[in-house]
Amino acid sequence: MSQKVLRLPRNEVGRDFVVGDIHFKTIDLHKGLLKLGFDKAIDRVIGVGDLIDRGPGVLDGLKLLGEPWFFTVQGNHEQMLINAYREDPSARYVAHGAGWWSTIADESKEMIVGKLESLPSVIEIESPRGLVGVVHADIPSGMSWVEFTRDISIPAVEEIALWGRERIKKHHREGIKGAWRVCTGHTWIPAPVRLGNVLALDCTGGGEGPLAIYCVQDDTIYVEGRPVSLDQADVVTELLEELEQTVGNLKATIHANRLIESQSLSHEADELTRRVNTTWLTLRSEIGESQKLLNALHGLSLLTGERRAAKLEELKFKHSGTQIEGLLSRLLD
């Protein structure tokens, strides 16, 4: 049986990387980590669940479960395999991309299932900026992180933790109180997205494409080693709130004549101001690019036949190598 909540202490010497649904895509995982300079001696990798099924790297994926630097929550794919095996160990289970299971020796299956059963439902990571939560799918709407971890053994809560999609599908932005960041997977999206303090990381669904990897220490999501632009409006709001608090603390230290502390806070305020300005410039640029794409899609919707196909190819070429190209292919081809 698993402990429902695994709590990881602050990583004082290395970095923590939270990765979207791996689905045995171990080559993509290692490529992404290599580009980020992953060091297994000091860094940690935390999965959002669904390590198994669909992908080609079966043995490498299973070996991850024995690595001291690798941690993962249990996903719905792990749960489905566990349930099927416990119901009938001799049954041929191939559902949901589990054809690999029939290639595993019978004498090894109990060990693998036992390892999957031992996975936690939730992982908490301590960080300098606050608690980072990891859960496979979602947490119930309106529930705080503290309430969620307290009630995770309740079947209805655990069901949402493994299968919930409402937050992502309906684009709920209220966030989750009691955590600084919450990382999820399960629901496929064309690119990582931020909803309040929730980061949705499953941008492949086990299909083609690189994995999303979130670095806790620099609060950045990477795809193929490159930072992903999230909802910059949320980023600006959070930075402004942090700047307001820092300026308030700075005023208090100046009035109290604590000069050394005030100098440190002054440098912190300057850095936050710089980040606000940089993020605002990015946001302004993104708004312009989003409007251009929206106009192009509207124009595409008015075309038919060969003209529509030609315009679609033009759009895909313009956005080649980006997540938008993949989205256009999935939606319109």
ABEGO torsion letter per residue (X at the ends): XBBABBBBBBBAABBBBBBBBAGGBAAAAAAAAAAAGBBAAABBBBBAEGABEGBABAAAAAAAAABAABBBBBBAAAAAAAAAAAABAABBBABGGAAAAAABBAAAAAAAAAAAAABBABBBBBBAAEBBBBBAABBBBGBBAAAAAAAAABAAAAAAAAABAAAAAAGBAAEBBGBABBBBBGBBBABBBBBEABBBABAAGGBBEBBBBBBAAAGBBBBGGBBBBBBAAAAAAAAAAAAAAAAAAAAAAAAAGBAAAAAAAAAAAAAAAAAAAAAAAAAAAAAAAAAAAAAAAAAAAABBEAAAAAAAAAAAAAABGBAAAAAAAAAAX
